[in-house]
Amino acid sequence: MNITPITASDVVLPLTSINTAGGRGGFFNASLALTYRIFTGGQRGASINATQKQGELATLDVQRWMQQLRQTITSNYYDMQQTQALIGVADSAVKNNQENLRILQLGEMAGTRTKFEVLQAAVTLRDAQQNQIQANTLYTTARRQLAQQISLPNDVDITLPPTATATKAGQWSSTLEESIVLALNNRIELTQTQLQVQIVQLQKRVVLSQKRPQVQGFATFDVADDLEDKNFGNYGYTVGVQMSLDLFDGGSVRSRVKQLEAQIANINQQFNQFKESIRFEVEQAYYGLKANETNIGTATQSVTAAQEGLRLANLRLQAGVGTTLEVTRAQADLTQAQGN
């Protein structure tokens, strides 16, 4: 429904070839019209705020992708570091098995060792060499993954310095609940979800504004001049205010509002589910961290014990009181401890 506008005017009729002095069409007509929506029922403010929220959402999306890229590159670096350590373990296993095979071959020549023991040691050496090849393959794959993440050309070779060994990265002093609170306060995804709810709420305000009165101001300025006479042209204006109100829309506004409310409820549900997912992830990481802190000490002691066990097994073998099987088991224990 449009209400009759309130106007103030001083109208100037346009000139034509009939009402000009010359009668040959030497006339000039111009009109300038301006309109401004004075009251929009909240549509203008809601639309501006929704656009600003969309910009914030896009900025947070960039930050989220940067965090994911940083995490991926860090993970790939640690993978490369781990596979480099595995190469060292595999190389050590090959070296020890080669020495073991050499001693057994000398013992066979001296008649103190059997052919079976030599063959068994050769098989163990080949297994160690296969593990060495596998470790080098894993290292090459990890190196290429890291190069791909940082967009390096294929001909660029990434190598870690010998000093880039895995070390304990400090101590995590926060409790489990403190860690969960930190995650909930710092995860960008939660902030994005909250912004999405705010954007849909603003869109709802825009839709509801269609059922409210709309007030529009307008103004026109007219000029008419006969270019063939010496008189100055005539000027006129019209200024007014008009209000409109949509009384019946067939239920489209109500239907759209219900859709937006359902969308808000769905986003809120996703928000709560995501919070629970974050809590579970933090709990897993926290307990895994505590377990790994304990395993560091255990694994270090295991390596020391395995090294001593292999040394004693080799001495027993050289003295003729030990067997190749003892050395093989000791070597396997050391390799496993070093891998851990």
N, C-alpha and C positions, 0 to 999 in steps of 0.2 A: 504494500500500500504506500503510495506517494502522497504526501500532504502538500497542498498548494504552497509554493515558495513565497516567502516574504521578500519583496524586491523594492528597490528604489532606482529610478531610471530617468534618463533624459535621452530619448531615442532619436537618432538621426536616420532618415530614410536614405537608402543608397541612391546614387545618381545613375541615370541611364541616358542614352542619346536623345530621349524624348524630353526630359526635363532639364537639359543643359542649355546654356545660352547659345553656344556655337552650333549645337545640333549635329556635329560631326563625330561625336564619340570621344572628345578630349576630356575625359573625366577620370577620377581616381577614387576608389573605394577600398578601405582596409578595416579589418576587425581583429582585435586581440582578445582571446578568452582565457581566463584563469579559473581553476577549480581547486579546492582544498577540502579534504575530509576532516571536519572539525572534531567529530566524535564518532568512533568506530566500534564502540562497545567492548574495547580492550583488544581488538584484533591487531592494531598497529604495534602496541607494546609487546604482545605475546609473540608476534612474528619476528620482531627484532631480537627478542631474547632467545627464541628458538634457533635463529641463525647463529647467534653468538655461541650457544651451547654446542651447535654442530661444529663450529670452529674449534672449540675446546676438545670435543670428542676426537676430531681429526688429529690435533696435536698430541693427545694422549696415545692415539694409535701409533703415531710415529715413534714415540718414546717406548711403547711396548715392543715394537719391532726391533728397536735398537737394543733393548734389554735381551730379547731372544737371540739376536745376532751375537751379542757379547757372550751370552751363556753357551751358545753353540760353538763359538770359536774357543772358549775356555775348555769346554769338554773335549773338543778335537785335539787341543794341545795336550791335555792330560792323557788322552788315548795314545798320542804319539809318544809321550814320555813313558807310558806303561809298556808299549811294544818295544821301545828302545831298551828298557830294563829287561824285558823277556829275551831280547837278543843276547844281552850279557849273560843271562842265566844259561841260555842254550849253548853259547860259545864255551862257557865254563864246563858244561856237561860233556860236550864233545872233546874238549881238551883232557878231561879226567878219564874218559873212556878210552881215548887213544893211548894214554899212558898205561892204563890197565891192560889193554890188548898187547902193548909192547912187552910188558913184564911177563904176561902169560906165554907169549911167543918165545921169549928167552927161556922160560921155564920148560916149555915143550922141547926146545932144542937140548936142554940140559937133562931131560928125562924126568923132571919133577912135576910136570903138569901134563894133562891129557889133551888130546885133540878136541874132545867135547867141550872142555872149558874154553879153549881158544875160539871155537865156533860160537859158543854162547856169548862170549865177550864181543865178537865181531857183530853179532846180531844186535846187541845192546848199543854198540857204537852207531850202527846204521839207523836205529831208532832215534838216537840223539841227533844225528845229522838231519833226519827228516824234521824233527822238532826245530832245529836251527833254520831250515829252509822256511818252515811255516812261520816262525817268528819274524824272519826278514820280510816275508810276504805281508804279514799284518802291519809291519812298520811302514812298508811302501804304501799300503792302502791308507793308513792313518795320515801319512804325509800328504798324499794327494787330496784327501778330504779337507785337511787344513788349508792347503793351497787354494782349493776351490772356494772355500768360505771367504777367504780374504782376496779373491779375484786375482790371483797371480797367474801369469802365463804357464802353459804346460812345460816349457823348457826351464822354468825356474826351479831349482832344487832346494828344498827346505831341509835343513839339518839342525838338530839341537846340539848345543855344545856339550862336551863331556860333563861339565859342571851342572847341567840341568837335570839333576836327579830328584826323584820324589822325596819331599820332606814333609814333616808334620806342619800344617798351616795354622799354628797358634792353638789357642784354647777357647772353646765356646762356653762362655760363662753364664749365659741367660738360661733360665729355667724353661721347661716345656711351655707353660702358660705364657711366659714373657715372649717366647719365640712365636707362639701363635698370634699374640697381639701385634707383634712387629709385622708379621706377614699380612694380617688383615688391614693394617694401617698403610702398608707400602705396596700392595699389589695393585697395579694400574687397572686390571680388569674390573675390580670392584668399583673403582671410581668411574670407569666408563659405564658400568651398569647403572649407577646412580644418575649419571648424566642422561642416559637413555630414558629413564623414568621421567626426569624433568622435562625433556624434549617432548615426550608424548603428552604430558600434562599441559604444556604450553600449546600444543596442537589442539588439545581438547578445548582450551580457552578460545582459540581461533574459531573453531567450529561453533561454539556456543554464542560467539559474538554475532553470528548471522541472525539470531533470534532477538537481538537487541536493536533499539533505534539507531539509525545512521543519520548523522547530521553533516550536510555538505554546504560549504560556502562557495559562491561563484561570482565572477565579475567579468564584464565585457567592456571593451573600449572600441568605439567606432569612429571613423573619420571619413568624410566625403568631401571632395573638392573638384570644382570645375576648373580644369587646367587652362581653359581658353578665356576665362574672365580674370579680372584683377582683384576679385574679392578673395579674402582668406577663407579656407574651407570650414565646414561645420563639423563639430565634434559631439559625441554622445557617449553615454555610459549606462550600464545596468549592473547593479549590485544586489545580491540576494542570498538568502539562506533557505535550504530545502531539507526536509526531514523525510526519511523513508523507514518503513517497518514491514518486515516480512511476516504476515499473519499466518500463512499456511504454506508448508513446504512438502506435504505428503509424507511426513515422518522421516525425511532424509537426515535431518540434523540429529534426531534422537537415535537413529540407527548408527550413524557415524560415531556418536558419543559412546554408545555401547561397545562398538568395536575397539575404540581407543581405551576404554576402561578394561576390557578383556586383555588388551595388549599390555597395559600397566601391570595387571595381576600376573600375567605370564612372565614379565621381566622381573618382578619381585620374587616370584618363585625360583627363577633361575639364579637370582642374586643369593637367596638362602641356600640353594643347592651348591653354588660355587663356594660360599663360605665354609660349608661342611667339607667340600672337597679340599679346600686349602688347609683346613684343620687336620684332615687325614694325611695329606702330603707332608705337613710339618711334623706330625707325630712319627711318620715313617722315617723321615730324614733325621729327626732327633735321636730316635732309638738306634738307627743305623750308625749315626755318628758316635754315640756312646759305645756301641759294640766294637766299632773300628778302633776307637781309642784303646780299648782293652786288647784288641787283636794285635796292635802295633807292638806292644811289649811282648806278648806271647810269641808272635812270629819272629821277633829279633832273637829271643832265647832259643827258639827252634832252629834257626839258622846256625847259631853257635854250637848247639848240641849236634846237629847234623854234620857240620864240618869236622868236629872232633870224632864223631862216629866213623866218617869216611877215612879219616887219617888212621884210626886204629884198625879198620878193616884192611887197609892197604898194608899196614905193618904186619898184620897177622898173615896176609897172603904172601908177603915177601919172606916171612919166617917159616912158611910151610905149614902153619897150623890153622890158617883160614882158608876159605873157599871163594871161588869167583862169585857165587851167589850172594855171599855176604857183602862183597864189594858192590855188586850190582844193586842190591837193596839199599845200601848206604848211599850210593850215588843217586838213586831215585828219591830217597828221603831228602837229600840236600837240594836237589832240583825243585822238589815240591815246596820245601821251606823257603827257598829263595824266591820262587814264584809268588808265594803268599806274602 
